[in-house]
Amino acid sequence: MKCFNLLALFVLLFNLVSCSKDDADDGVSKNQFMDPRDEQVYDIVSIGDQTWFAENLNYDTADNSSTCYDGNSDNCFIYGRLYNGDVAQTACPDGWHLPSKEEWETLIDYLGGINAAHVFFKPFAMQQGEPVGFNLLAGGWYFADFKDIGIEGHYYTSTDGGLPNSFKTITFVPDTSVSTEGISSSNIMQNCRCIKD
C-alpha cells in the first residue's frame, strides 16, 4: 500500500510539473493573452469585475482597414493600430469584445469617477500603493491626416453613436481628462481596447 501511495504521488507530481512546463512553453503568463490569429501577446489586467487588455489592440486586419500611425510600424508596436469604426466592432479576438460605453463607465467609476480616472489610466499609475496596470496611451487618430499622437487617445466603443454610421468614443488626454461623450463617424480611425466576454 505504501508503494502504491508513493507511486500515485509521483504520478501526480509528474503530471503537475508536465502541465506547468507545457503552460510555460508558450511564453504566456497568467497576466497575458496570446491572440491565436497572429500570436501577438498582450498584457491583461483585472480591475474590479472586468478583465481588459492592458495595451491597445495591434491586430492587422486583412483588408487594410487598420493602419499604424503615420504608416510607421514602430507606432503600432507602441500605440497599437488605428481602426475604422466598423472594423473596430469585430477586431477583438474570440473570447473578447470591443467594450460598450457602459463598460468603460464601469471602469471609470471603479477608478474614482470621471474627474479622477484619467490619473489611473496612464502607464505606471498607482492606486493605494498598487499598480493599476491599465496603461492607456494617447495614440492619436486619423481622418485625412494623422493627428494628436502623444496628445490624445481616441477609443471606439460598441455603442451606437445615434447618428448614421457612428459610434460612441472615449477620449483620453493624459494628465488632464477622460470623456465618454464622444461620437465619431465610422470613417475616422482610432484605437481599440478589448474586454473579456
Phi and psi in degrees as GROMACS dihedral restraints (atoms count N, CA, C in turn):
[ dihedral_restraints ]
;  ai    aj    ak    al  type     phi  dphi    fc
    3     4     5     6     1   -62.9    20    10
    4     5     6     7     1   -41.0    20    10
    6     7     8     9     1   -64.7    20    10
    7     8     9    10     1   -39.4    20    10
    9    10    11    12     1   -63.8    20    10
   10    11    12    13     1   -43.2    20    10
   12    13    14    15     1   -63.1    20    10
   13    14    15    16     1   -41.4    20    10
   15    16    17    18     1   -65.8    20    10
   16    17    18    19     1   -39.9    20    10
   18    19    20    21     1   -64.5    20    10
   19    20    21    22     1   -44.1    20    10
   21    22    23    24     1   -62.8    20    10
   22    23    24    25     1   -42.0    20    10
   24    25    26    27     1   -63.3    20    10
   25    26    27    28     1   -43.4    20    10
   27    28    29    30     1   -60.3    20    10
   28    29    30    31     1   -45.6    20    10
   30    31    32    33     1   -62.4    20    10
   31    32    33    34     1   -42.5    20    10
   33    34    35    36     1   -62.5    20    10
   34    35    36    37     1   -47.7    20    10
   36    37    38    39     1   -64.0    20    10
   37    38    39    40     1   -40.6    20    10
   39    40    41    42     1   -60.5    20    10
   40    41    42    43     1   -44.1    20    10
   42    43    44    45     1   -65.0    20    10
   43    44    45    46     1   -40.5    20    10
   45    46    47    48     1   -63.3    20    10
   46    47    48    49     1   -45.0    20    10
   48    49    50    51     1   -64.7    20    10
   49    50    51    52     1   -42.1    20    10
   51    52    53    54     1   -62.9    20    10
   52    53    54    55     1   -44.1    20    10
   54    55    56    57     1   -63.7    20    10
   55    56    57    58     1   -43.8    20    10
   57    58    59    60     1   -62.2    20    10
   58    59    60    61     1   -41.4    20    10
   60    61    62    63     1   -64.5    20    10
   61    62    63    64     1   -43.4    20    10
   63    64    65    66     1   -62.6    20    10
   64    65    66    67     1   -42.9    20    10
   66    67    68    69     1   -63.1    20    10
   67    68    69    70     1   -37.3    20    10
   69    70    71    72     1   -78.1    20    10
   70    71    72    73     1   -22.2    20    10
   72    73    74    75     1   -61.3    20    10
   73    74    75    76     1   -28.4    20    10
   75    76    77    78     1   -80.8    20    10
   76    77    78    79     1    -3.6    20    10
   78    79    80    81     1    75.3    20    10
   79    80    81    82     1    14.0    20    10
   81    82    83    84     1  -109.7    20    10
   82    83    84    85     1   124.3    20    10
   84    85    86    87     1   -88.1    20    10
   85    86    87    88     1   176.0    20    10
   87    88    89    90     1   -67.1    20    10
   88    89    90    91     1   -18.8    20    10
   90    91    92    93     1   -99.4    20    10
   91    92    93    94     1    25.1    20    10
   93    94    95    96     1  -137.6    20    10
   94    95    96    97     1   161.4    20    10
   96    97    98    99     1  -136.2    20    10
   97    98    99   100     1   132.3    20    10
   99   100   101   102     1  -100.5    20    10
  100   101   102   103     1   121.0    20    10
  102   103   104   105     1   -72.3    20    10
  103   104   105   106     1   115.7    20    10
  105   106   107   108     1   -67.6    20    10
  106   107   108   109     1   -15.5    20    10
  108   109   110   111     1   -71.1    20    10
  109   110   111   112     1   -34.0    20    10
  111   112   113   114     1  -140.6    20    10
  112   113   114   115     1     4.0    20    10
  114   115   116   117     1    63.4    20    10
  115   116   117   118     1    20.9    20    10
  117   118   119   120     1   -73.6    20    10
  118   119   120   121     1   142.4    20    10
  120   121   122   123     1  -105.7    20    10
  121   122   123   124     1   129.9    20    10
  123   124   125   126     1  -116.3    20    10
  124   125   126   127     1   137.9    20    10
  126   127   128   129     1   -69.8    20    10
  127   128   129   130     1   143.1    20    10
  129   130   131   132     1  -125.7    20    10
  130   131   132   133     1   158.2    20    10
  132   133   134   135     1  -144.5    20    10
  133   134   135   136     1   138.2    20    10
  135   136   137   138     1   -99.7    20    10
  136   137   138   139     1   126.1    20    10
  138   139   140   141     1  -131.3    20    10
  139   140   141   142     1   117.6    20    10
  141   142   143   144     1    62.9    20    10
  142   143   144   145     1  -131.0    20    10
  144   145   146   147     1   -95.9    20    10
  145   146   147   148     1     9.2    20    10
  147   148   149   150     1  -111.1    20    10
  148   149   150   151     1   149.5    20    10
  150   151   152   153     1  -121.7    20    10
  151   152   153   154     1   124.3    20    10
  153   154   155   156     1  -120.3    20    10
  154   155   156   157     1   155.9    20    10
  156   157   158   159     1   -62.8    20    10
  157   158   159   160     1   138.2    20    10
  159   160   161   162     1   -96.7    20    10
  160   161   162   163     1    16.3    20    10
  162   163   164   165     1  -153.8    20    10
  163   164   165   166     1   163.6    20    10
  165   166   167   168     1   -74.1    20    10
  166   167   168   169     1   146.7    20    10
  168   169   170   171     1   -61.6    20    10
  169   170   171   172     1   138.7    20    10
  171   172   173   174     1  -132.1    20    10
  172   173   174   175     1    35.9    20    10
  174   175   176   177     1   -84.7    20    10
  175   176   177   178     1   124.3    20    10
  177   178   179   180     1   -84.3    20    10
  178   179   180   181     1   107.4    20    10
  180   181   182   183     1   -69.0    20    10
  181   182   183   184     1   148.7    20    10
  183   184   185   186     1   -73.5    20    10
  184   185   186   187     1   -16.8    20    10
  186   187   188   189     1  -104.9    20    10
  187   188   189   190     1    21.4    20    10
  189   190   191   192     1    59.3    20    10
  190   191   192   193     1    28.8    20    10
  192   193   194   195     1   -97.9    20    10
  193   194   195   196     1    15.0    20    10
  195   196   197   198     1  -139.2    20    10
  196   197   198   199     1   158.8    20    10
  198   199   200   201     1  -152.7    20    10
  199   200   201   202     1   161.7    20    10
  201   202   203   204     1   -86.3    20    10
  202   203   204   205     1   145.8    20    10
  204   205   206   207     1   -56.8    20    10
  205   206   207   208     1   129.0    20    10
  207   208   209   210     1    61.4    20    10
  208   209   210   211     1    17.4    20    10
  210   211   212   213     1    69.7    20    10
  211   212   213   214     1    13.9    20    10
  213   214   215   216     1  -102.1    20    10
  214   215   216   217     1   116.8    20    10
  216   217   218   219     1   -62.3    20    10
  217   218   219   220     1   -25.7    20    10
  219   220   221   222     1   -61.0    20    10
  220   221   222   223     1   -36.0    20    10
  222   223   224   225     1   -67.5    20    10
  223   224   225   226     1   -34.9    20    10
  225   226   227   228     1   -64.2    20    10
  226   227   228   229     1   -41.3    20    10
  228   229   230   231     1   -61.7    20    10
  229   230   231   232     1   -40.2    20    10
  231   232   233   234     1   -84.3    20    10
  232   233   234   235     1   -50.5    20    10
  234   235   236   237     1  -104.8    20    10
  235   236   237   238     1    -6.1    20    10
  237   238   239   240     1    79.9    20    10
  238   239   240   241     1   178.0    20    10
  240   241   242   243     1   -88.7    20    10
  241   242   243   244     1   160.0    20    10
  243   244   245   246     1  -100.9    20    10
  244   245   246   247     1   135.7    20    10
  246   247   248   249     1  -125.0    20    10
  247   248   249   250     1   149.3    20    10
  249   250   251   252     1   -76.7    20    10
  250   251   252   253     1   164.0    20    10
  252   253   254   255     1   -62.7    20    10
  253   254   255   256     1   -38.9    20    10
  255   256   257   258     1   -67.3    20    10
  256   257   258   259     1   -43.5    20    10
  258   259   260   261     1   -67.9    20    10
  259   260   261   262     1   -36.1    20    10
  261   262   263   264     1   -57.4    20    10
  262   263   264   265     1   -31.8    20    10
  264   265   266   267     1   -62.3    20    10
  265   266   267   268     1   -26.5    20    10
  267   268   269   270     1  -124.7    20    10
  268   269   270   271     1    14.5    20    10
  270   271   272   273     1   -76.7    20    10
  271   272   273   274     1   -25.4    20    10
  273   274   275   276     1   -70.9    20    10
  274   275   276   277     1   149.5    20    10
  276   277   278   279     1   -70.7    20    10
  277   278   279   280     1   166.2    20    10
  279   280   281   282     1   -54.4    20    10
  280   281   282   283     1   139.0    20    10
  282   283   284   285     1    89.4    20    10
  283   284   285   286     1    -4.8    20    10
  285   286   287   288     1  -134.2    20    10
  286   287   288   289     1   161.2    20    10
  288   289   290   291     1  -150.6    20    10
  289   290   291   292     1   164.2    20    10
  291   292   293   294     1   -70.6    20    10
  292   293   294   295     1   126.5    20    10
  294   295   296   297     1   -69.0    20    10
  295   296   297   298     1   150.4    20    10
  297   298   299   300     1   -79.9    20    10
  298   299   300   301     1   168.0    20    10
  300   301   302   303     1   -57.7    20    10
  301   302   303   304     1   -40.5    20    10
  303   304   305   306     1   -64.9    20    10
  304   305   306   307     1   -36.3    20    10
  306   307   308   309     1   -68.2    20    10
  307   308   309   310     1   -37.9    20    10
  309   310   311   312     1   -62.6    20    10
  310   311   312   313     1   -42.4    20    10
  312   313   314   315     1   -64.9    20    10
  313   314   315   316     1   -35.1    20    10
  315   316   317   318     1   -61.2    20    10
  316   317   318   319     1   -44.6    20    10
  318   319   320   321     1   -62.1    20    10
  319   320   321   322     1   -47.5    20    10
  321   322   323   324     1   -60.0    20    10
  322   323   324   325     1   -44.1    20    10
  324   325   326   327     1   -62.3    20    10
  325   326   327   328     1   -41.0    20    10
  327   328   329   330     1   -62.5    20    10
  328   329   330   331     1   -32.7    20    10
  330   331   332   333     1   -93.3    20    10
  331   332   333   334     1    18.2    20    10
  333   334   335   336     1   108.2    20    10
  334   335   336   337     1     3.1    20    10
  336   337   338   339     1    98.0    20    10
  337   338   339   340     1   173.2    20    10
  339   340   341   342     1   -60.9    20    10
  340   341   342   343     1   -28.3    20    10
  342   343   344   345     1   -88.5    20    10
  343   344   345   346     1    -6.1    20    10
  345   346   347   348     1  -123.1    20    10
  346   347   348   349     1   -26.6    20    10
  348   349   350   351     1   -59.4    20    10
  349   350   351   352     1   -32.8    20    10
  351   352   353   354     1   -57.4    20    10
  352   353   354   355     1   -30.1    20    10
  354   355   356   357     1   -66.1    20    10
  355   356   357   358     1   -35.4    20    10
  357   358   359   360     1   -90.1    20    10
  358   359   360   361     1   -11.0    20    10
  360   361   362   363     1   -76.8    20    10
  361   362   363   364     1   -29.3    20    10
  363   364   365   366     1   -71.3    20    10
  364   365   366   367     1   157.3    20    10
  366   367   368   369     1   -58.3    20    10
  367   368   369   370     1   143.9    20    10
  369   370   371   372     1    67.3    20    10
  370   371   372   373     1    14.7    20    10
  372   373   374   375     1   -67.1    20    10
  373   374   375   376     1   145.9    20    10
  375   376   377   378     1  -119.9    20    10
  376   377   378   379     1   144.8    20    10
  378   379   380   381     1  -133.6    20    10
  379   380   381   382     1   120.9    20    10
  381   382   383   384     1    51.7    20    10
  382   383   384   385     1    42.6    20    10
  384   385   386   387     1    80.0    20    10
  385   386   387   388     1     0.7    20    10
  387   388   389   390     1  -114.9    20    10
  388   389   390   391     1   143.0    20    10
  390   391   392   393     1   -66.5    20    10
  391   392   393   394     1   136.5    20    10
  393   394   395   396     1   -76.0    20    10
  394   395   396   397     1   -47.3    20    10
  396   397   398   399     1    81.9    20    10
  397   398   399   400     1    13.1    20    10
  399   400   401   402     1   -81.1    20    10
  400   401   402   403     1   -35.6    20    10
  402   403   404   405     1    54.8    20    10
  403   404   405   406     1    48.8    20    10
  405   406   407   408     1   -73.2    20    10
  406   407   408   409     1   137.0    20    10
  408   409   410   411     1  -120.2    20    10
  409   410   411   412     1   154.2    20    10
  411   412   413   414     1   -89.5    20    10
  412   413   414   415     1    85.7    20    10
  414   415   416   417     1   -88.2    20    10
  415   416   417   418     1     7.7    20    10
  417   418   419   420     1    72.2    20    10
  418   419   420   421     1  -161.8    20    10
  420   421   422   423     1  -161.1    20    10
  421   422   423   424     1   172.4    20    10
  423   424   425   426     1  -138.8    20    10
  424   425   426   427     1   127.8    20    10
  426   427   428   429     1  -155.7    20    10
  427   428   429   430     1   102.6    20    10
  429   430   431   432     1    71.5    20    10
  430   431   432   433     1   -23.4    20    10
  432   433   434   435     1  -159.4    20    10
  433   434   435   436     1   156.5    20    10
  435   436   437   438     1   -80.4    20    10
  436   437   438   439     1   136.6    20    10
  438   439   440   441     1  -138.8    20    10
  439   440   441   442     1   142.8    20    10
  441   442   443   444     1    68.2    20    10
  442   443   444   445     1    23.8    20    10
  444   445   446   447     1   -62.2    20    10
  445   446   447   448     1   136.3    20    10
  447   448   449   450     1    79.5    20    10
  448   449   450   451     1    -7.7    20    10
  450   451   452   453     1  -110.0    20    10
  451   452   453   454     1   -46.4    20    10
  453   454   455   456     1  -138.2    20    10
  454   455   456   457     1   147.2    20    10
  456   457   458   459     1  -117.0    20    10
  457   458   459   460     1   133.7    20    10
  459   460   461   462     1  -121.7    20    10
  460   461   462   463     1   130.5    20    10
  462   463   464   465     1  -128.6    20    10
  463   464   465   466     1   125.5    20    10
  465   466   467   468     1   -68.4    20    10
  466   467   468   469     1   148.0    20    10
  468   469   470   471     1  -114.6    20    10
  469   470   471   472     1   172.5    20    10
  471   472   473   474     1   -88.2    20    10
  472   473   474   475     1     1.6    20    10
  474   475   476   477     1   -84.5    20    10
  475   476   477   478     1   129.8    20    10
  477   478   479   480     1   -58.4    20    10
  478   479   480   481     1   139.6    20    10
  480   481   482   483     1   -81.9    20    10
  481   482   483   484     1    -8.5    20    10
  483   484   485   486     1    86.4    20    10
  484   485   486   487     1    -7.8    20    10
  486   487   488   489     1  -117.6    20    10
  487   488   489   490     1   159.8    20    10
  489   490   491   492     1   -56.7    20    10
  490   491   492   493     1   134.4    20    10
  492   493   494   495     1    53.8    20    10
  493   494   495   496     1    49.0    20    10
  495   496   497   498     1  -139.7    20    10
  496   497   498   499     1   160.6    20    10
  498   499   500   501     1  -138.3    20    10
  499   500   501   502     1   151.8    20    10
  501   502   503   504     1   -67.5    20    10
  502   503   504   505     1   147.0    20    10
  504   505   506   507     1  -132.4    20    10
  505   506   507   508     1   159.0    20    10
  507   508   509   510     1  -107.2    20    10
  508   509   510   511     1   133.5    20    10
  510   511   512   513     1  -116.3    20    10
  511   512   513   514     1   127.9    20    10
  513   514   515   516     1  -120.0    20    10
  514   515   516   517     1   123.0    20    10
  516   517   518   519     1  -115.4    20    10
  517   518   519   520     1   108.0    20    10
  519   520   521   522     1   -51.6    20    10
  520   521   522   523     1   138.1    20    10
  522   523   524   525     1    62.7    20    10
  523   524   525   526     1     8.9    20    10
  525   526   527   528     1  -128.2    20    10
  526   527   528   529     1   -57.3    20    10
  528   529   530   531     1  -165.1    20    10
  529   530   531   532     1   165.3    20    10
  531   532   533   534     1  -136.3    20    10
  532   533   534   535     1   140.8    20    10
  534   535   536   537     1  -132.1    20    10
  535   536   537   538     1   142.3    20    10
  537   538   539   540     1  -109.4    20    10
  538   539   540   541     1    11.4    20    10
  540   541   542   543     1  -100.1    20    10
  541   542   543   544     1     4.4    20    10
  543   544   545   546     1   -72.3    20    10
  544   545   546   547     1   151.7    20    10
  546   547   548   549     1  -133.9    20    10
  547   548   549   550     1   131.1    20    10
  549   550   551   552     1  -130.3    20    10
  550   551   552   553     1   142.8    20    10
  552   553   554   555     1   -62.7    20    10
  553   554   555   556     1   147.2    20    10
  555   556   557   558     1   -63.7    20    10
  556   557   558   559     1   -16.9    20    10
  558   559   560   561     1   -75.3    20    10
  559   560   561   562     1   -18.2    20    10
  561   562   563   564     1   -79.0    20    10
  562   563   564   565     1   135.5    20    10
  564   565   566   567     1   -97.3    20    10
  565   566   567   568     1   129.1    20    10
  567   568   569   570     1  -140.6    20    10
  568   569   570   571     1   172.9    20    10
  570   571   572   573     1   -78.4    20    10
  571   572   573   574     1   168.0    20    10
  573   574   575   576     1  -134.3    20    10
  574   575   576   577     1   143.2    20    10
  576   577   578   579     1  -115.5    20    10
  577   578   579   580     1   153.5    20    10
  579   580   581   582     1  -115.9    20    10
  580   581   582   583     1   146.3    20    10
  582   583   584   585     1  -124.0    20    10
  583   584   585   586     1   144.9    20    10
  585   586   587   588     1   -69.6    20    10
  586   587   588   589     1   139.9    20    10
